[in-house]
Amino acid sequence: MSTPTKTPSDKSNSTYSKRHRDHHSAIDTSSSSFSNRFANEFEKRFEAYNRLQAAAVAFGEKLPIPEIVAIGGQSDGKSSLLEALLGFRFNVREVEMGTRRPLILQMIHDSTALEPRCRFQDDDSEEYGNPIVLASTIADTIKSRTEALLKKTKAAVSSKPIVMRAEYAHCPNLTIIDTPGFVLKAKKGEPERTPEEILSMVKTLASPPHRILLFLQQSSVEWCSSLWLDTIREIDPTFKRTIIVVSKFDNRLKEFTDRWEVDRYLSASGYLGENSRPYFVALPKEKSMISNEEFRRQISNVDAEVLRHLRDGVKGGFDEEKFKSHIGFACLRDYLESELQKRYKEAAPATLALLEQRCCEVNDELARMDSKIQATSDVAHLRRSAMLHAAAICHHVGDLIEGAADPSPEQWGKTTEEEKSESGIGSWPGVTADIKPPNATLRLYGGAAFERVMHEFRCATYSIECPSVSREKVANILLAHAGRGGGRGVTEAAAEIARAAARSWLAPLLDSACDRLAFVLGNLFDLAALRNQQRNSDSMMLYGSKLTDMDGYVGYHAALRRTYTRFIKDLAKQCKQLVRHHLDSVTSPYSLVCYESDLLGSFGPSTNSTYRYNHTSAGSFGLELSDRAVVVHNDTIRDQENIPPENNAQETTPGKVTEGREARRESLMTVPETPSPDQPTDVNFAIKKELGHGHEIAGRKRHSRTMGINRNIDQPRGNYGCGFLLGNGDNGSRSGSAYSEICSLAAQHFARMREVLVERSVTSTLNSGFLTPCQERLVVEVGLDLFAVNDERFMDMFVAPGAIDILQDEKQSLQKRQKILHSCLNEFKSVARAL
């Protein structure tokens, strides 16, 4: 028998089979190669984001990095979920870190790491410490860092996160921020506001739109009675970026008997919306120390047991096609990894552009820091910059006095009550009335506030009347003047009382006015600095450079503020001296003639009426206390001894006969030796006693003047002030006691002194004493104080002990930030090319 040979058809079939096997082998190789390349690209992208996240945490950078934030109530299973994702237990629940401080877990899948390698990022640095292997050491590190920070900040919770990097062969490429769990009541020993602080911190962490929310809730809680679901709605109303996880799902399985019950519960319809599909997860309840491999095996067993129960333990099973992809820990882990991978890819272009911008900004900051360090050795350049800056501040002060309305008066202005409260001056001394100047409720500053205080001072001054004087005091003054001789006892006594009252009551008002005005001007320094800062910002945006860059020179700014404050205090002191000098002048006995001569030129046609105003009883005037004038009439005393009869005849041209009669009548009069405050006096007697000879009367009668008050010195002012009305000049009906005459006349003199002081002296003095120097002398005074010194003393403002070291430390920090950001930028550029 011959050996069988292959037919051509057999050879052909053999060749086809070989080609078919080669083709499938090529497809498998290509698919495997594509999968490996895709995995490598994701790992590079994931590593780039992790490095960027570490830099953001270390340097406080605000970068929109896609991140997953785990949120839920305490004991809702967040810690167990984190351990399951890591693939090993480190007893995170024992340290209760979730109630104190966030934890950023950077999980790195490393197939070579058969045992987990965990490293913690150093505080205020992008560097990581040495690897930690023991699980107990990880828990202790989290606890010690949390307690150290809370002790330093003296707070119950802190938003500053702990960053832990975990490299392991059995963990996914995933980054999750574990937040403190919501609580309803603070634990024993914690502040009562701890729940509110935790809620506020979690909302802050979850609010950025680039973060994915992973919300956990126990299966035993019904959706309608969820405590924290409304909080999630406040952060993400449509659940567009929220992944809802129902934890401890195995506790709910025993309640399901029919398929419709399971499907209705899994759909969560009516509570979460149509687009929200929660995940249902159960994890091992075993809390004893077991190996990592056994822990992962238990996780897989629990997933399998949940599916088996839904299929076999429920009548009709469940809708596997619709819900199976959302049941079990493995499904959740795969979804989180793929979702974060997708978000990373979508965010890569925007992250690259933002990195380029931040790198440019850091480069500019580093250049400015170099300039500062160099400026410490360039005294001439520093002098020029400081002088320009000081001149700018002084210029802004002048603009604010002139009426500049920026910065916003609504934010930086002050009402009258705020000025009183913050200045510590309070109400006007001696004033009982409630002084409300116009615009008191408006927020003003600068020149407007200055004018409001001036008006308030006028209102306060005119609200003060001449205080009442006791009869004993009047008697002492009157008798003293009578003892020194002369016939002007009543007038002099009234003037002395008015002068004493003016000095006593008006001096404190003048001091308060100066202090209030100094407070208004003192506030302008901060406003001028803010205006200058805004101008620098505008210049930076338009031209790329600041007009005067003096940021960071704390010593210089303190010296500038000190010089300005001293300048304003000196102005206040000088103004107090000037207005006190005006008060002394007005209340001097020699100044009485000045304003009496004004009164003489204001009244009626006859000599008698003229001198009657100056020397008659003040009872011929009325003190206006309301809207109408009230004239006080004294009863005429006719039966007194040594008082001439009334002369009601009309006046005629004076002649010798008249003069002889007047002289004879005067010679027949008797004069009491000592006047008494309660003794009635006669007007004609007072006039003749003070005038002397009759030919002086005739001489004054030639000057015809209109009767009345042409220049009413006591015209009512606003709601304050007082007015006096002149009587009809009837001598016989105007006599009264010397006490009432003196009090009324003193009130007239006080009002006149007050008017002359306020209207003629103080207003112009305060304006020229405060505003003019601020506009004309301020820049010179500041320049002399700060810059008219030698270089050594000048540099003391800039190079304080250790200042150079501080600048060098800031430069090194900027250099580190620049290095890490440039490294991240280069990585993202390579990622972008791969995309």
C-alpha positions, 0 to 999 in steps of 0.5 A: 500500500502506498502512502496517501498523498495530499491532493491539490485541494488539501494543499489549498485548504491548508494554505487558506487556514494558515493565512486566516490564522495569520490575519487574526493574529495581525488583528489581535496584535494591532488591537493590543498595540492600540490598547497599549498606546491608548493606556500609555496616553491616559497614564501620561495625561493622568500623571500630568494632571496629578503633578499640576494638582500637587502644584496647585495645592502647594502654591495656592493656584486656582486651576480648573483641574477635573476632580472628583469630590466625595460628599455625604453624611457621616457613616454613609460609607465614604471611607469604606469606598475610598479603601475599596478604590485603593485596594487596601485598608489603612483604617481611615475610619479610625482617625475620623479625618473626614470630620476635620480636614479634606484628603486628596487621594491621588491613586496611581496604577503601577503594575510593578507596585505589588505592595502599596507605596503611599507618600504625603505631600509636604506642606507648602511644597510640591514635593512628596515625602518618603514612601510609607508602607505600614497602614497604621503609619498612614493613619497616624500621619493623617491624624497628626497632620490634622491635629497640628494644623487645627491647633495652629489655626485654633479651629475645629475644621480646616479647608486646607487639604492633605495630599496623599499619593498612592501607587499600587498595582491594584488601584485605578488611575483616579483622584478623589477629594474626600470631604468631611462628612455632614453632621447634625450635631457637634461631637463632645468637645467640639465647638457648636458651630462645627456642623455649619462650618463643615457644611460651608467648607464642603459647599466651597469645595464642591462649587467649582464647575470643573469638579465632579460630585460623588454623593453617597447615601445609605440605602436605608434612607428614602429619597423623600426623607434624605437629609443632604439631597437638598444640599446637593441640589443647591450646589448642582440643581440638575445633577448634571455633574453629580454621581449618586451612589447608594451605599450599603445596598445589601441592607435593602435587598431583603425588602424586595420580593417582586421584580416591580419593587426592585425596578421601581427602587433602582430607577429612583423615579420622581426624586432624581430626575430622568437623567440621573442614574444612581449606582448601588454598591455594597462592600464587605462588613468584615472589620478585622485585619485581613490581607490586602488580597483577601480584602479585594476578594471579599469585594468581588464576592459581595458584588457577585452575591448582590447580583445572585440575590437580585436574580434568584432571590427576587421573583422575576429577577430585575431588569438586567439590561437597564440596571446591571451596569449600575450595580456593584463596586466594580461598575462604579470604579470603572465608570469613575475612571472612564469619566475622569479620563474623559474629563481630562481629555476635554479639559486639556486644551483649556488647561494648556492655555491657562498654564501658559498664562500662569507661566507668563504671570509668574515670569512677570512676578519674578522680574518685579522681584528681581527689580526690587532686590536690585533697587535695594542697592540703587538708592537714586532709583529708589528715591525717584520712585518713592518721591513719585509715589509720595507726590501721587498720594498728595495729589490724590488727597488734593483731588479728594478735597476738590470733590473727586468721587472715586473710589465709591462714596457708598463704600468708603464714605461715612455718615455723620454718626459714623464720623462721630463714632469712629473719631471718638469725639461724640456729641458737641460739648455743651450742646443739648440739642440734637444737631442734624446737619443737612446730608447727615445720612449720606456717605461723604468724604473729602471736601464734602465731608469737611463742609458738612462738619463746618455746617454742623459746627455753625448749627451747634454754635448757634444752638447755644444761648448765653447761660443764666447768671445768679444774682450773687454773680451779677452783684459781685461784678456790678459792685466791683465796677461801681467801686472802681468809679465810672458810670458804665457799671451796667454795661460793663457788668453785662459785657463781662458776663458775656465775655466769660460765657463766650470763653467758657462755652465756645472754646470747647466747640472750637476744639471739637470742630478742629478735631472733627475736621482733622479726622475727616482729612486723616481718612483721606490717606487710605482713599488716596492710596486706593486711588493710586492703586487703581491708577496703577492697575489701569496703567498695568492693563493699558501699558504693561507697567505701573506708574509707581511700583512701591508695593511691598515696601512696608517700612516706606508705606508706614513712614509715609502714613506716619508723616501724613498723620503728623502733618494733619495733627500739626494743622489741627494744633495750629488751627486750635491756636488760631481760633483760640486767638480769635476767641480771645480777641472777640472776648477782649474788653477792648474789642467791645468798641468794635461791634458797638460802633457797628450798632451805633450806625444801625439805629434811629434818627435821634440821639436819645434813641441811639444812646438808648440802645446802647445804655438803656435797660435790656428790658426794651428788647424781646428774646425771640424763642419761637416763630414770633417775637416776644417783647418783655415790657417792664412796668414804669416806676414813676414814684421813685426819688431823684428820677426826672419826669417824663418828657414826651414833647417832640424834639426840636432843634437844640439851642442854648435854652434847651442846653441850659435846661438840661444842664440845670436838670442834671445839677438838681439830680441826686445819685445813689452812692451804691447801685443795687442789682434790684434797684430800679434805674432810669434810662435818662439817668443812665444816658446822662451819667455816661454821656457827660455834658449836654453839648455832646448830645447836641453834636450827635443829634446832627447825625440822622439815622433811621430807627430800626435794625438794619444789620440785625446781629441776632437774626435767627439762623436756621433752627437755632440762634436768637433774635432781639427786637428793639423797643419804641424808645419810650423812656418812661415805660422801659425802666426795670431792675438792674439784674434783668437789664444786665442779663438781657444785655449780656445775652445781646453781647454773647450773641454778637460775639458768637456771630462775629466769631463764627461768621468773620473769623472761624470759618475762614480760619479753618478753611485756610488752616486745613484745606489750603496747606493740604493742597499747597504744602503737603507734598513739600512737608512730606518730601522734606520729612522723608527725602531730605535725609542722607542715604543711610537714613533713607534706606532704613525705610526699605532695607530693614533687618532681614528684609533682603533675606525675605525678598530672597526667600520670596524669589526662591519660592517664585522660582520653584513655582516657575519651575513646576509650572513650566514642567507641567506646561511642557507635559501638557504640550506633549499630551496635546500633541498626542491628542 
